[in-house]
Amino acid sequence: MILSRRSLLSLSAVAGLSGCDAVSALSRASDPLDTFTLSSLPPAGSRSVGNAHLVVEMPTTAGELDTDRILIKVSPRQAEYLPDGRWSEPAPAMVQTLLVNSLLNRGGFRLVSRVGAGLMPDYTLMSEIQAFQAELAGPETPAQVRLGFQMTLIRETDRSIAGTRRFDSTASVASDSTVALVAAIDRAMQSVLREAVDWVRATT
């Protein structure tokens, strides 16, 4: 079954319940949520080592995405969170980890780190998470996930912009389950990571 607006809204609907249903929903509010994470790019063949040191800064984002909750855009102006699942860490920290590990796995750098580690980096990768959610289009229209990132690469020798680029990816949600939703986000993220790693390597 394809995840539609109706089925996804039923997952996120807690407000509006009455009587025993509302009491039952509130009693489950403290239940632990299932925890999910996403996949970094795996190593591809032999890992080459370059000379550059790259720092990946913590991405910035809007308040609704600066959380470990999984966001659902019910409409362009209405956002909710999946009630039975969460990310293993807030989305910006998770994306930073994915970028660091993917850049390390694909090689081409002497060092990839989150901070300078006492060393002057050659490049700094700055990014903004502009979309990281499931989206609903119509009552029976299948839901999709949408990811959007703006990335800027700074050359530290003169603090100039080496390059800036927007990365977007979408994926359809295959079934009416949180696992399927997370799998769709993972597929979309893999596409972003491949493009971003190739771009960073080519730009440095």
Buried (B, 14 or more C-beta within 10 A) or exposed (E): EBBBBEBBBEBBEBEEEEEEEEEEBEEEEEEEBEEBEBEBBEEEEEEEEBEBBBBBBBBBBEEBBBBBBBBBBBEEEEBBBBBEBBBEBBBBBBBBBBBBBBBBBBBBBEBBBBEEEEEEBBBBBBBBBBBBBBBBEEEEEBBBBBBBBBBBBBBBEEEEEBBEBEBBBBBBBBEBBBEBBBBBBBBBBBBBBBBBBEBBBEBB
